[in-house]
Amino acid sequence: MNALSNTNNPTPPDEKRAGLQIGHAILSFAVPIAFVAFCGAMAYAVWHLGTFYNQPEAYRWLTAGGCALGVVGHGAAATRARGTNAARMMHGISLGTWLVLSVFLAALYMVTSSPTMSRALPPEMVSIGEYVYALAFGLGLFTSTLALVIPSAAAHPLADGSHATIGAALSKFGEPVVIILAIAASSLHLFGFGQNVARLNMFSVIAAMVIADLSFLVAEKKTISELRSRHENGRYDKFDLLMWGMFGLLVLGYLVVVNIYAVRFTSGTLNMADSTLHTVIDFYAASPSILILCLAALALITALVDNPAGVNAHKSEITISKPLTARAAARIRAQREGWGELTSAVKGRAASAEITPLETLTMTATAPDTMANAQAAAEVTGGESKS
């Protein structure tokens, strides 16, 4: 009986542990409740911001509900246990997009609804908020479509079998897309700097923009080519890698400086009396000629100077040479040999052919075959004479 009574009546430590478990279970619901409350407040703020922008009531309700459902839906899809990594990544990107968009719109409503804070709000921010609010449905449709379509499409294999899945094929385009977007943004800043700060004519601005971007792309391509050759073949040209890498860094530094001045001009914080700014403007005006001269000089110098490096650089069967240089050297050698033969024929003397090491190697390799053919012909001739 005593043992049974002790089993039915928990001891004080057990009661305390049970109470803590009940408290934790109750408090575990606090986070979802707070999340729902914050989503409701955000939807309320977005709805009232539409009233500030004189949007139709139906659009206000749809936008407010879309912001709340976008955060909840993409968050749930990104954190669920079942699903592919591509789906989680796309839903995570969409969740981040909707969080930033919703917080921006809600914060803008709070600022515009306060008389004190609204006086310090720049008019540009109000205009940006109006454009973002008007395009909210387009952003939502875009992000939700990508989050639903891309993971399903990326899981299917390609018909030609070149890649395991469509996602593996699309992953190779990530780096070029990022580079193209960076070049596009830099081009806009270069164009704005030439128009607003340097105040050059349209032809000079376009030339400076195109030549700067082209110089960076060429340097980037040459550097990556040498690095890829080092990784795949174990050999590369150290001189080419050094020269093109340094040139690419210099062009990148120039682009960064111009972009900084362009952004400062747009924000209204640029000091036009800055001496460094005048130096940048002078270089910007002369950049097409300077960069073209640098490209031509680098192309010529790297074609003439070879400095092989790597684990396979000094093997006898490997020759590191530029295709253009090799073709030019072969053409010059052929013309020289042809001119020598013509001169010898005119003078009545046999042309003194200059045998190169490569020709010696070829003759040595083909000599056994020639001797074997001659021996076979002799055996055939001897057989016929005996018969």
Contacts in CASP RR format, 6 or more apart in sequence:
PFRMAT RR
TARGET T0000
AUTHOR 0000-0000-0000
METHOD contacts of the structure
MODEL  1
MNALSNTNNPTPPDEKRAGLQIGHAILSFAVPIAFVAFCGAMAYAVWHLG
TFYNQPEAYRWLTAGGCALGVVGHGAAATRARGTNAARMMHGISLGTWLV
LSVFLAALYMVTSSPTMSRALPPEMVSIGEYVYALAFGLGLFTSTLALVI
PSAAAHPLADGSHATIGAALSKFGEPVVIILAIAASSLHLFGFGQNVARL
NMFSVIAAMVIADLSFLVAEKKTISELRSRHENGRYDKFDLLMWGMFGLL
VLGYLVVVNIYAVRFTSGTLNMADSTLHTVIDFYAASPSILILCLAALAL
ITALVDNPAGVNAHKSEITISKPLTARAAARIRAQREGWGELTSAVKGRA
ASAEITPLETLTMTATAPDTMANAQAAAEVTGGESKS
10 18 0 8 1.000
39 68 0 8 1.000
39 71 0 8 1.000
39 72 0 8 1.000
40 68 0 8 1.000
41 106 0 8 1.000
42 67 0 8 1.000
42 68 0 8 1.000
42 71 0 8 1.000
42 102 0 8 1.000
42 103 0 8 1.000
42 106 0 8 1.000
43 64 0 8 1.000
43 65 0 8 1.000
43 67 0 8 1.000
43 68 0 8 1.000
44 64 0 8 1.000
45 105 0 8 1.000
45 106 0 8 1.000
45 109 0 8 1.000
45 110 0 8 1.000
46 60 0 8 1.000
46 63 0 8 1.000
46 64 0 8 1.000
46 65 0 8 1.000
46 67 0 8 1.000
46 102 0 8 1.000
46 105 0 8 1.000
46 106 0 8 1.000
46 109 0 8 1.000
46 133 0 8 1.000
47 60 0 8 1.000
47 61 0 8 1.000
47 63 0 8 1.000
47 64 0 8 1.000
48 109 0 8 1.000
48 113 0 8 1.000
49 105 0 8 1.000
49 106 0 8 1.000
49 108 0 8 1.000
49 109 0 8 1.000
49 112 0 8 1.000
49 133 0 8 1.000
50 59 0 8 1.000
50 60 0 8 1.000
50 63 0 8 1.000
50 133 0 8 1.000
51 60 0 8 1.000
52 109 0 8 1.000
52 112 0 8 1.000
52 113 0 8 1.000
53 129 0 8 1.000
53 130 0 8 1.000
53 133 0 8 1.000
53 134 0 8 1.000
55 63 0 8 1.000
55 133 0 8 1.000
55 134 0 8 1.000
59 137 0 8 1.000
62 137 0 8 1.000
63 133 0 8 1.000
63 136 0 8 1.000
63 137 0 8 1.000
66 140 0 8 1.000
67 98 0 8 1.000
67 101 0 8 1.000
67 102 0 8 1.000
67 105 0 8 1.000
67 136 0 8 1.000
68 102 0 8 1.000
70 94 0 8 1.000
70 95 0 8 1.000
70 98 0 8 1.000
70 140 0 8 1.000
70 144 0 8 1.000
71 95 0 8 1.000
71 98 0 8 1.000
71 99 0 8 1.000
71 102 0 8 1.000
73 91 0 8 1.000
74 91 0 8 1.000
74 92 0 8 1.000
74 94 0 8 1.000
74 95 0 8 1.000
74 96 0 8 1.000
74 98 0 8 1.000
74 143 0 8 1.000
74 144 0 8 1.000
74 147 0 8 1.000
75 91 0 8 1.000
75 92 0 8 1.000
75 95 0 8 1.000
77 87 0 8 1.000
77 88 0 8 1.000
77 91 0 8 1.000
77 147 0 8 1.000
78 88 0 8 1.000
78 91 0 8 1.000
78 92 0 8 1.000
78 95 0 8 1.000
79 88 0 8 1.000
84 151 0 8 1.000
84 155 0 8 1.000
86 150 0 8 1.000
86 151 0 8 1.000
86 154 0 8 1.000
86 155 0 8 1.000
86 167 0 8 1.000
87 147 0 8 1.000
87 151 0 8 1.000
90 146 0 8 1.000
90 147 0 8 1.000
90 150 0 8 1.000
90 151 0 8 1.000
91 147 0 8 1.000
92 147 0 8 1.000
93 143 0 8 1.000
93 146 0 8 1.000
93 147 0 8 1.000
94 143 0 8 1.000
94 144 0 8 1.000
94 146 0 8 1.000
94 147 0 8 1.000
97 139 0 8 1.000
97 143 0 8 1.000
98 140 0 8 1.000
98 143 0 8 1.000
101 132 0 8 1.000
101 136 0 8 1.000
101 139 0 8 1.000
104 129 0 8 1.000
104 132 0 8 1.000
105 129 0 8 1.000
105 132 0 8 1.000
105 133 0 8 1.000
105 136 0 8 1.000
108 125 0 8 1.000
108 126 0 8 1.000
108 129 0 8 1.000
110 117 0 8 1.000
111 117 0 8 1.000
111 118 0 8 1.000
111 121 0 8 1.000
112 118 0 8 1.000
112 121 0 8 1.000
112 126 0 8 1.000
153 166 0 8 1.000
153 167 0 8 1.000
154 165 0 8 1.000
154 166 0 8 1.000
154 167 0 8 1.000
154 170 0 8 1.000
155 165 0 8 1.000
155 166 0 8 1.000
155 167 0 8 1.000
156 165 0 8 1.000
156 166 0 8 1.000
157 163 0 8 1.000
157 164 0 8 1.000
157 165 0 8 1.000
157 166 0 8 1.000
158 164 0 8 1.000
158 165 0 8 1.000
158 166 0 8 1.000
158 169 0 8 1.000
162 169 0 8 1.000
163 169 0 8 1.000
179 217 0 8 1.000
179 220 0 8 1.000
183 213 0 8 1.000
183 216 0 8 1.000
183 217 0 8 1.000
186 212 0 8 1.000
186 213 0 8 1.000
186 255 0 8 1.000
186 259 0 8 1.000
187 209 0 8 1.000
187 213 0 8 1.000
189 258 0 8 1.000
189 259 0 8 1.000
189 262 0 8 1.000
189 263 0 8 1.000
190 205 0 8 1.000
190 208 0 8 1.000
190 209 0 8 1.000
190 212 0 8 1.000
190 213 0 8 1.000
190 255 0 8 1.000
190 258 0 8 1.000
190 259 0 8 1.000
190 262 0 8 1.000
191 205 0 8 1.000
191 206 0 8 1.000
191 209 0 8 1.000
192 205 0 8 1.000
192 262 0 8 1.000
192 265 0 8 1.000
193 258 0 8 1.000
193 259 0 8 1.000
193 261 0 8 1.000
193 262 0 8 1.000
193 265 0 8 1.000
193 284 0 8 1.000
194 200 0 8 1.000
194 204 0 8 1.000
194 205 0 8 1.000
194 208 0 8 1.000
194 284 0 8 1.000
195 205 0 8 1.000
196 262 0 8 1.000
196 265 0 8 1.000
197 261 0 8 1.000
197 262 0 8 1.000
197 265 0 8 1.000
197 270 0 8 1.000
197 272 0 8 1.000
197 277 0 8 1.000
197 281 0 8 1.000
198 205 0 8 1.000
198 281 0 8 1.000
198 284 0 8 1.000
198 285 0 8 1.000
200 208 0 8 1.000
200 284 0 8 1.000
200 285 0 8 1.000
204 285 0 8 1.000
204 288 0 8 1.000
207 288 0 8 1.000
208 284 0 8 1.000
208 285 0 8 1.000
208 287 0 8 1.000
208 288 0 8 1.000
211 287 0 8 1.000
211 288 0 8 1.000
211 291 0 8 1.000
211 292 0 8 1.000
212 251 0 8 1.000
212 254 0 8 1.000
212 255 0 8 1.000
212 258 0 8 1.000
212 287 0 8 1.000
212 291 0 8 1.000
215 247 0 8 1.000
215 248 0 8 1.000
215 251 0 8 1.000
215 291 0 8 1.000
215 294 0 8 1.000
215 295 0 8 1.000
216 248 0 8 1.000
216 251 0 8 1.000
216 252 0 8 1.000
216 255 0 8 1.000
218 295 0 8 1.000
219 244 0 8 1.000
219 245 0 8 1.000
219 247 0 8 1.000
219 248 0 8 1.000
219 251 0 8 1.000
220 248 0 8 1.000
222 240 0 8 1.000
222 244 0 8 1.000
222 245 0 8 1.000
222 302 0 8 1.000
223 241 0 8 1.000
223 244 0 8 1.000
223 245 0 8 1.000
223 248 0 8 1.000
226 236 0 8 1.000
226 237 0 8 1.000
226 240 0 8 1.000
226 241 0 8 1.000
226 244 0 8 1.000
227 236 0 8 1.000
227 241 0 8 1.000
229 235 0 8 1.000
229 236 0 8 1.000
230 236 0 8 1.000
230 241 0 8 1.000
230 309 0 8 1.000
230 310 0 8 1.000
233 312 0 8 1.000
234 310 0 8 1.000
234 311 0 8 1.000
234 312 0 8 1.000
234 313 0 8 1.000
235 308 0 8 1.000
235 309 0 8 1.000
235 310 0 8 1.000
235 311 0 8 1.000
235 312 0 8 1.000
235 313 0 8 1.000
235 318 0 8 1.000
235 320 0 8 1.000
236 308 0 8 1.000
236 309 0 8 1.000
236 310 0 8 1.000
236 313 0 8 1.000
237 302 0 8 1.000
237 306 0 8 1.000
237 307 0 8 1.000
237 308 0 8 1.000
237 309 0 8 1.000
237 320 0 8 1.000
238 307 0 8 1.000
238 308 0 8 1.000
238 309 0 8 1.000
239 302 0 8 1.000
239 305 0 8 1.000
239 306 0 8 1.000
239 307 0 8 1.000
240 302 0 8 1.000
240 307 0 8 1.000
243 298 0 8 1.000
243 301 0 8 1.000
243 302 0 8 1.000
244 298 0 8 1.000
244 302 0 8 1.000
247 294 0 8 1.000
247 298 0 8 1.000
251 291 0 8 1.000
254 283 0 8 1.000
254 287 0 8 1.000
257 280 0 8 1.000
258 280 0 8 1.000
258 284 0 8 1.000
261 270 0 8 1.000
261 277 0 8 1.000
261 280 0 8 1.000
264 270 0 8 1.000
270 277 0 8 1.000
271 277 0 8 1.000
283 290 0 8 1.000
302 322 0 8 1.000
303 322 0 8 1.000
303 324 0 8 1.000
303 325 0 8 1.000
304 325 0 8 1.000
306 320 0 8 1.000
306 321 0 8 1.000
306 322 0 8 1.000
308 314 0 8 1.000
308 320 0 8 1.000
312 318 0 8 1.000
313 320 0 8 1.000
333 356 0 8 1.000
337 351 0 8 1.000
337 353 0 8 1.000
337 354 0 8 1.000
340 351 0 8 1.000
341 351 0 8 1.000
341 353 0 8 1.000
343 351 0 8 1.000
344 350 0 8 1.000
344 351 0 8 1.000
344 352 0 8 1.000
345 351 0 8 1.000
355 363 0 8 1.000
END
